[in-house]
Amino acid sequence: MQDVLDAFDRKILALLQRDATLSTAEIAERVGLSQSPCWRRIQRLREAGYIRAEVALLDRKKIGLNAQIFAQVKLSAHGRTHLDEFSTAIRGFPEVLECFVLMGPVDFLLRIVAEDINAYERFFFEKLSRVPGVQEVNSVVALSEIKATTELPL
């Protein structure tokens, strides 16, 4: 597949990232292609890795995850030699939805969800603060969400 996406590819991706339950026929109609070429394009986009997964996005509050916390984690100088251990530990915590390596005064930014602040406190003391090499954690509680999307600008 080409490195550059054409207009049809971009339209297909935009529709799929908004609603992955659309049928190939619906997508084809909306982008102006017949069904077979549209299906082939979708398959190529999957095979080339443009479409990583098709998932259901859940409402975290409806399932009881009312608190969203952003934690800035700094590792000790000694802890930095154990980055693989830290990464493995973080990947094993279902409460951590995202983890980013940063440049600057902190090493990682985590997005964490919990039932409430008490649940986050338990997570912090029982799990996060016990990861080897963690020197400092600064947590910020999100009060409300202004924008949350998974749609990439195409």
Residue frames as a rotation matrix with the C-alpha (Angstrom) as fourth column:
MET 1
0.579 0.815 0.000 0.00
0.815 -0.579 0.000 0.00
0.000 0.000 -1.000 0.00
GLN 2
0.123 -0.508 0.853 1.16
0.390 -0.765 -0.512 3.51
0.913 0.395 0.104 -0.70
ASP 3
-0.638 -0.402 -0.656 2.64
0.763 -0.219 -0.608 5.56
0.101 -0.889 0.447 2.12
VAL 4
-0.933 0.345 -0.098 0.28
-0.336 -0.937 -0.098 8.39
-0.126 -0.059 0.990 1.17
LEU 5
-0.458 0.858 0.232 -3.43
0.605 0.492 -0.626 7.91
-0.651 -0.147 -0.744 1.74
ASP 6
-0.847 0.257 0.465 -5.73
0.285 -0.517 0.807 9.11
0.448 0.816 0.365 -1.01
ALA 7
-0.645 0.640 0.418 -9.05
-0.713 -0.700 -0.029 10.90
0.274 -0.317 0.908 -0.46
PHE 8
0.295 0.776 -0.557 -11.07
-0.450 0.627 0.636 7.66
0.843 0.063 0.534 -0.47
ASP 9
-0.191 -0.463 -0.865 -8.76
0.559 0.674 -0.484 6.07
0.807 -0.576 0.130 2.13
ARG 10
-0.965 -0.212 0.156 -9.05
0.022 -0.654 -0.756 9.12
0.262 -0.726 0.636 4.38
LYS 11
-0.263 0.947 0.186 -12.85
-0.854 -0.318 0.412 9.16
0.449 -0.051 0.892 4.09
ILE 12
0.320 0.334 -0.887 -13.02
-0.021 0.938 0.346 5.45
0.947 -0.092 0.307 4.89
LEU 13
-0.519 -0.609 -0.599 -10.75
0.604 0.235 -0.762 5.86
0.605 -0.758 0.246 7.92
ALA 14
-0.867 0.245 0.435 -12.72
-0.415 -0.838 -0.355 8.87
0.277 -0.488 0.827 9.15
LEU 15
0.133 0.982 -0.133 -15.97
-0.742 0.187 0.644 6.91
0.657 0.013 0.754 8.98
LEU 16
0.260 -0.066 -0.963 -14.52
0.275 0.961 0.008 3.81
0.926 -0.267 0.268 10.64
GLN 17
-0.755 -0.588 -0.290 -12.95
0.433 -0.115 -0.894 5.69
0.492 -0.801 0.341 13.53
ARG 18
-0.642 0.630 0.437 -16.28
-0.728 -0.679 -0.091 7.37
0.240 -0.376 0.895 14.19
ASP 19
0.304 0.800 0.517 -18.33
-0.820 0.496 -0.285 4.15
-0.485 -0.337 0.807 13.90
ALA 20
-0.705 -0.694 -0.145 -16.68
-0.685 0.615 0.390 0.79
-0.181 0.374 -0.909 13.26
THR 21
-0.413 0.625 0.663 -20.08
0.135 0.762 -0.634 -0.92
-0.901 -0.173 -0.399 13.10
LEU 22
0.220 0.478 -0.850 -20.83
-0.771 -0.449 -0.452 0.54
-0.598 0.755 0.270 9.66
SER 23
0.542 0.006 0.840 -21.20
0.355 0.905 -0.235 -2.10
-0.762 0.425 0.489 6.98
THR 24
-0.594 -0.776 0.212 -18.99
0.471 -0.121 0.874 -2.06
-0.653 0.619 0.437 3.92
ALA 25
-0.182 0.620 0.763 -22.06
0.945 -0.104 0.310 -1.17
0.271 0.778 -0.567 1.87
GLU 26
0.794 0.487 -0.364 -22.78
0.587 -0.768 0.255 1.88
-0.155 -0.416 -0.896 4.08
ILE 27
0.106 -0.851 -0.514 -19.16
0.207 -0.487 0.849 3.02
-0.973 -0.197 0.124 3.91
ALA 28
-0.614 -0.344 0.710 -19.02
0.716 0.135 0.685 2.53
-0.332 0.929 0.164 0.14
GLU 29
0.276 0.821 0.499 -22.16
0.917 -0.381 0.119 4.60
0.288 0.425 -0.858 -0.33
ARG 30
0.821 0.077 -0.566 -20.89
0.384 -0.808 0.447 7.43
-0.423 -0.585 -0.692 1.87
VAL 31
-0.036 -0.930 -0.367 -17.48
0.033 -0.368 0.929 7.67
-0.999 0.021 0.044 0.20
GLY 32
0.481 0.331 -0.812 -18.72
-0.720 -0.379 -0.582 7.20
-0.501 0.864 0.056 -3.36
LEU 33
-0.676 -0.665 -0.317 -17.32
-0.735 0.583 0.345 3.77
-0.044 0.466 -0.884 -4.22
SER 34
0.346 0.709 -0.615 -18.93
-0.583 0.676 0.451 0.49
0.735 0.202 0.647 -5.10
GLN 35
0.857 0.148 0.494 -18.88
-0.512 0.361 0.779 -2.18
-0.064 -0.921 0.385 -2.39
SER 36
0.844 -0.537 -0.004 -16.10
0.531 0.836 -0.141 -4.45
0.079 0.117 0.990 -3.73
PRO 37
0.089 -0.867 0.490 -13.42
0.379 -0.425 -0.822 -1.75
0.921 0.259 0.291 -4.20
CYS 38
0.317 0.085 0.945 -14.37
-0.710 -0.639 0.296 -0.29
0.629 -0.764 -0.142 -0.82
TRP 39
0.979 0.069 0.190 -14.01
-0.177 0.747 0.641 -3.71
-0.098 -0.661 0.744 0.86
ARG 40
0.557 -0.830 0.046 -10.58
0.710 0.446 -0.544 -4.19
0.431 0.335 0.838 -0.77
ARG 41
0.032 -0.525 0.850 -9.45
-0.126 -0.846 -0.518 -0.76
0.992 -0.091 -0.093 0.44
ILE 42
0.628 0.258 0.734 -10.57
-0.737 -0.105 0.667 -1.55
0.250 -0.960 0.124 4.00
GLN 43
0.953 -0.302 -0.010 -8.68
0.296 0.926 0.235 -4.86
-0.062 -0.227 0.972 3.88
ARG 44
0.238 -0.910 0.341 -5.52
0.596 -0.140 -0.791 -3.11
0.767 0.391 0.508 2.61
LEU 45
0.171 -0.129 0.977 -5.82
-0.529 -0.849 -0.020 -0.47
0.831 -0.513 -0.213 5.36
ARG 46
0.901 0.166 0.400 -6.05
-0.428 0.482 0.764 -3.26
-0.066 -0.860 0.505 7.95
GLU 47
0.792 -0.610 0.039 -3.13
0.604 0.772 -0.197 -5.22
0.090 0.179 0.980 6.49
ALA 48
0.090 -0.780 0.619 -0.96
0.398 -0.542 -0.741 -2.09
0.913 0.313 0.261 6.30
GLY 49
-0.421 -0.287 -0.861 -1.63
0.888 0.062 -0.455 -1.34
0.184 -0.956 0.229 9.97
TYR 50
-0.754 0.225 0.617 -3.64
-0.140 -0.973 0.183 1.86
0.641 0.051 0.766 9.53
ILE 51
0.402 0.873 0.277 -6.50
-0.667 0.072 0.742 0.13
0.627 -0.483 0.611 11.35
ARG 52
-0.650 -0.738 0.180 -5.01
-0.631 0.393 -0.669 -1.34
0.423 -0.549 -0.721 14.51
ALA 53
-0.901 0.411 -0.138 -8.21
0.418 0.740 -0.527 -2.63
-0.115 -0.533 -0.839 16.13
GLU 54
-0.379 0.870 0.314 -11.96
-0.271 -0.429 0.862 -2.29
0.885 0.242 0.398 16.14
VAL 55
-0.842 -0.028 -0.539 -13.28
0.492 0.372 -0.787 -1.96
0.223 -0.928 -0.299 19.69
ALA 56
0.371 0.919 0.136 -16.28
0.610 -0.351 0.710 -0.83
0.700 -0.180 -0.691 21.70
LEU 57
-0.697 -0.551 0.459 -15.60
0.054 -0.679 -0.732 2.33
0.715 -0.485 0.503 23.69
LEU 58
-0.037 0.677 -0.735 -17.21
0.880 0.370 0.297 2.11
0.473 -0.636 -0.610 27.11
ASP 59
0.341 0.224 0.913 -18.54
-0.226 -0.923 0.311 4.90
0.913 -0.312 -0.264 29.30
ARG 60
-0.573 -0.709 -0.410 -16.22
0.201 0.364 -0.910 4.72
0.794 -0.604 -0.066 32.31
LYS 61
-0.761 0.316 0.566 -18.69
-0.639 -0.516 -0.570 6.48
0.112 -0.796 0.595 34.63
LYS 62
0.282 0.938 -0.200 -21.53
-0.879 0.337 0.338 4.09
0.384 0.081 0.920 33.80
ILE 63
0.447 -0.160 -0.880 -19.36
0.155 0.983 -0.100 1.16
0.881 -0.092 0.465 34.85
GLY 64
0.931 0.121 -0.344 -18.37
0.351 -0.040 0.936 2.90
0.100 -0.992 -0.079 38.08
LEU 65
-0.079 -0.993 -0.082 -14.96
0.996 -0.082 0.029 4.41
-0.035 -0.079 0.996 37.23
ASN 66
0.780 0.624 0.055 -15.77
0.621 -0.781 0.062 7.94
0.082 -0.014 -0.997 38.38
ALA 67
0.658 -0.611 -0.441 -12.28
-0.150 -0.679 0.718 9.23
-0.738 -0.406 -0.539 39.09
GLN 68
0.761 -0.525 0.381 -9.71
0.549 0.206 -0.810 10.05
0.347 0.826 0.445 36.44
ILE 69
0.755 -0.589 -0.289 -6.22
-0.012 -0.453 0.891 10.89
-0.656 -0.669 -0.349 37.62
PHE 70
0.757 -0.652 0.042 -3.10
0.016 -0.046 -0.999 12.03
0.653 0.757 -0.024 35.80
ALA 71
0.859 -0.509 -0.048 0.06
0.130 0.126 0.983 10.98
-0.494 -0.852 0.174 37.61
GLN 72
0.629 -0.770 -0.105 3.52
-0.521 -0.318 -0.792 12.33
0.576 0.553 -0.602 36.84
VAL 73
0.950 -0.310 0.026 6.12
0.218 0.724 0.654 9.75
-0.222 -0.616 0.756 37.84
LYS 74
0.468 -0.883 -0.025 9.78
-0.789 -0.405 -0.462 10.44
0.397 0.236 -0.887 38.40
LEU 75
0.845 -0.282 -0.455 12.21
0.350 0.934 0.072 7.56
0.404 -0.220 0.888 38.74
SER 76
0.705 -0.701 -0.104 15.30
-0.179 -0.319 0.931 7.72
-0.686 -0.638 -0.350 40.89
ALA 77
0.176 -0.732 -0.658 18.65
-0.982 -0.173 -0.069 7.79
-0.063 0.659 -0.750 39.09
HIS 78
-0.774 -0.421 0.473 19.06
-0.453 0.890 0.052 4.16
-0.443 -0.174 -0.880 40.13
GLY 79
-0.002 0.898 0.441 15.48
0.005 0.441 -0.898 3.42
-1.000 0.001 -0.006 39.07
ARG 80
0.455 0.165 -0.875 16.21
-0.787 -0.385 -0.482 4.48
-0.416 0.908 -0.046 35.50
THR 81
-0.650 -0.722 -0.237 18.35
-0.757 0.587 0.286 1.38
-0.067 0.366 -0.928 35.10
HIS 82
-0.817 0.428 0.386 15.16
0.284 0.882 -0.376 -0.64
-0.501 -0.197 -0.842 35.59
LEU 83
-0.576 0.602 -0.552 12.99
-0.751 -0.657 0.067 0.98
-0.322 0.454 0.831 32.92
ASP 84
-0.596 0.346 -0.725 11.92
-0.347 0.703 0.621 -2.43
0.724 0.621 -0.299 31.60
GLU 85
-0.760 0.305 -0.574 10.72
0.628 0.571 -0.528 -3.48
0.167 -0.762 -0.626 35.05
PHE 86
-0.699 0.514 -0.497 8.80
-0.104 -0.761 -0.641 -0.22
-0.707 -0.396 0.585 35.44
SER 87
-0.562 0.469 -0.681 7.22
-0.822 -0.222 0.524 -0.63
0.095 0.855 0.511 32.00
THR 88
-0.673 0.282 -0.684 6.24
0.090 0.949 0.303 -4.23
0.734 0.142 -0.664 32.71
ALA 89
-0.781 0.377 -0.498 4.68
0.560 0.068 -0.826 -3.27
-0.277 -0.924 -0.264 36.06
ILE 90
-0.627 0.544 -0.558 2.69
-0.465 -0.835 -0.292 -0.41
-0.625 0.076 0.777 34.51
ARG 91
-0.597 0.388 -0.702 1.42
-0.646 0.287 0.707 -2.64
0.476 0.876 0.080 31.68
GLY 92
-0.712 0.264 -0.651 0.13
0.410 0.909 -0.080 -5.04
0.570 -0.324 -0.755 34.36
PHE 93
-0.777 0.458 -0.432 -2.02
0.255 -0.398 -0.881 -2.43
-0.575 -0.795 0.192 36.11
PRO 94
-0.334 0.711 0.619 -5.50
0.928 0.135 0.346 -2.34
0.162 0.691 -0.705 34.53
GLU 95
0.458 0.502 -0.734 -6.14
0.678 -0.731 -0.077 1.00
-0.575 -0.463 -0.675 36.24
VAL 96
-0.296 -0.643 -0.707 -3.48
-0.131 -0.706 0.696 2.63
-0.946 0.298 0.125 34.03
LEU 97
0.695 0.644 0.320 -5.07
0.276 0.172 -0.946 3.37
-0.664 0.746 -0.058 30.66
GLU 98
0.818 -0.468 0.334 -2.15
0.222 -0.279 -0.934 5.24
0.531 0.838 -0.124 29.13
CYS 99
0.595 -0.729 -0.339 1.52
0.368 -0.128 0.921 5.73
-0.715 -0.672 0.192 29.92
PHE 100
0.891 -0.307 0.333 3.82
0.183 -0.428 -0.885 8.14
0.415 0.850 -0.325 28.14
VAL 101
0.102 -0.931 -0.351 7.58
0.968 0.011 0.251 8.62
-0.230 -0.365 0.902 28.42
LEU 102
0.953 0.297 0.061 8.34
0.303 -0.943 -0.140 12.33
0.016 0.152 -0.988 28.80
MET 103
-0.191 -0.952 0.238 11.27
0.755 -0.298 -0.584 14.67
0.627 0.068 0.776 28.37
GLY 104
0.151 0.223 0.963 11.62
-0.304 -0.917 0.260 17.13
0.941 -0.332 -0.071 31.21
PRO 105
-0.402 -0.385 0.831 11.51
-0.852 -0.175 -0.493 17.08
0.335 -0.906 -0.258 35.00
VAL 106
0.143 0.451 0.881 9.36
-0.641 0.720 -0.265 13.91
-0.754 -0.527 0.392 35.18
ASP 107
-0.800 -0.592 0.095 9.84
-0.368 0.611 0.701 10.62
-0.473 0.526 -0.707 33.39
PHE 108
-0.820 0.563 0.107 6.28
0.521 0.655 0.547 9.36
0.238 0.504 -0.831 32.79
LEU 109
-0.640 0.760 0.117 2.72
-0.762 -0.607 -0.226 10.60
-0.101 -0.234 0.967 32.56
LEU 110
-0.930 0.366 -0.022 0.02
0.366 0.930 0.026 8.09
0.030 0.016 -0.999 33.45
ARG 111
-0.404 0.899 0.168 -3.73
-0.798 -0.436 0.416 8.32
0.447 0.034 0.894 32.89
ILE 112
-0.974 0.012 -0.226 -5.43
0.139 0.821 -0.554 6.30
0.180 -0.571 -0.801 35.59
VAL 113
-0.142 0.966 0.218 -9.07
-0.568 -0.260 0.781 5.51
0.811 -0.012 0.585 36.32
ALA 114
-0.953 -0.078 -0.293 -10.57
0.193 0.590 -0.784 4.36
0.234 -0.803 -0.547 39.60
GLU 115
-0.114 0.971 -0.211 -13.95
0.901 0.190 0.389 4.05
0.418 -0.146 -0.897 41.25
ASP 116
0.917 0.335 0.219 -13.23
0.199 -0.856 0.477 7.07
0.347 -0.394 -0.851 43.44
ILE 117
0.350 -0.825 0.443 -10.39
-0.668 -0.552 -0.499 8.86
0.656 -0.121 -0.745 45.20
ASN 118
0.385 -0.190 0.903 -10.26
-0.786 0.445 0.429 6.22
-0.483 -0.875 0.022 47.93
ALA 119
0.882 -0.061 0.468 -9.76
0.252 0.900 -0.357 3.52
-0.399 0.432 0.809 45.30
TYR 120
0.690 -0.686 0.230 -7.00
-0.011 -0.328 -0.945 5.60
0.723 0.650 -0.234 43.70
GLU 121
0.328 -0.573 0.751 -5.37
-0.929 -0.340 0.146 6.01
0.172 -0.746 -0.644 47.11
ARG 122
0.613 -0.076 0.787 -5.34
-0.281 0.909 0.307 2.20
-0.739 -0.409 0.535 47.54
PHE 123
0.906 -0.287 0.312 -3.91
0.407 0.388 -0.827 1.80
0.116 0.876 0.468 44.02
PHE 124
0.571 -0.708 0.416 -1.24
-0.455 -0.695 -0.557 4.39
0.683 0.129 -0.719 44.79
PHE 125
0.201 -0.520 0.830 -0.10
-0.972 -0.004 0.233 2.88
-0.117 -0.854 -0.506 48.10
GLU 126
0.475 0.061 0.878 -0.52
-0.276 0.957 0.084 -0.80
-0.835 -0.282 0.471 47.22
LYS 127
0.670 -0.162 0.724 0.75
0.660 0.576 -0.482 -0.78
-0.339 0.801 0.493 43.64
LEU 128
0.810 -0.296 0.506 2.17
0.257 -0.597 -0.760 2.36
0.527 0.746 -0.408 42.04
SER 129
0.638 -0.581 0.505 4.38
-0.740 -0.645 0.193 3.55
0.213 -0.497 -0.841 44.89
ARG 130
0.523 -0.412 0.746 5.80
-0.315 0.720 0.619 0.04
-0.792 -0.559 0.247 45.28
VAL 131
0.950 -0.251 0.185 7.15
0.269 0.364 -0.892 -0.20
0.156 0.897 0.413 41.74
PRO 132
0.302 -0.914 -0.272 10.95
0.787 0.078 0.611 -0.39
-0.538 -0.398 0.743 42.03
GLY 133
-0.558 -0.696 0.452 12.71
0.829 -0.485 0.277 2.86
0.027 0.530 0.848 41.19
VAL 134
0.313 0.723 0.616 9.77
0.586 -0.658 0.473 5.20
0.747 0.213 -0.629 41.72
GLN 135
-0.730 -0.635 -0.254 11.09
0.624 -0.466 -0.627 8.27
0.280 -0.616 0.736 43.48
GLU 136
-0.784 0.443 -0.434 8.18
-0.112 -0.789 -0.604 10.67
-0.610 -0.425 0.668 43.22
VAL 137
-0.528 0.713 0.462 4.56
0.817 0.278 0.505 10.71
0.232 0.644 -0.729 42.05
ASN 138
-0.856 0.366 -0.364 2.55
-0.209 -0.890 -0.405 13.89
-0.473 -0.271 0.839 41.57
SER 139
-0.589 0.727 0.353 -1.14
0.804 0.573 0.160 13.19
-0.086 0.378 -0.922 41.05
VAL 140
-0.875 0.415 -0.249 -3.71
-0.430 -0.903 0.009 15.53
-0.222 0.115 0.968 39.56
VAL 141
-0.491 0.792 0.362 -7.41
0.564 0.606 -0.560 14.71
-0.664 -0.071 -0.745 39.72
ALA 142
-0.915 0.285 0.285 -9.52
0.126 -0.470 0.874 15.63
0.383 0.835 0.394 36.70
LEU 143
-0.720 0.691 -0.062 -12.71
-0.196 -0.289 -0.937 17.35
-0.666 -0.662 0.343 37.84
SER 144
0.485 0.867 0.112 -14.56
-0.086 0.175 -0.981 17.15
-0.870 0.466 0.160 34.53
GLU 145
-0.395 -0.554 0.733 -13.95
0.651 0.395 0.649 16.28
-0.649 0.733 0.205 30.91
ILE 146
-0.040 0.324 -0.945 -14.20
-0.434 -0.858 -0.276 19.03
-0.900 0.399 0.175 28.29
LYS 147
0.472 0.132 -0.871 -13.22
-0.872 0.216 -0.440 16.87
0.130 0.967 0.217 25.33
ALA 148
-0.251 -0.528 0.812 -12.46
-0.446 0.807 0.387 13.18
-0.859 -0.265 -0.438 24.99
THR 149
0.734 0.456 -0.503 -12.13
-0.645 0.235 -0.727 11.55
-0.214 0.858 0.467 21.60
THR 150
0.144 -0.691 0.709 -10.32
0.187 0.722 0.666 8.74
-0.972 0.037 0.233 19.90
GLU 151
0.806 0.252 0.535 -10.75
0.554 -0.004 -0.832 10.29
-0.208 0.968 -0.143 16.45
LEU 152
-0.270 -0.946 -0.179 -7.51
0.639 -0.315 0.701 11.36
-0.720 0.074 0.690 14.80
PRO 153
0.363 0.385 -0.849 -7.65
-0.320 -0.804 -0.501 14.46
-0.875 0.453 -0.168 12.57
LEU 154
-0.128 -0.337 0.933 -7.57
0.742 0.592 0.316 13.29
-0.659 0.732 0.174 8.96
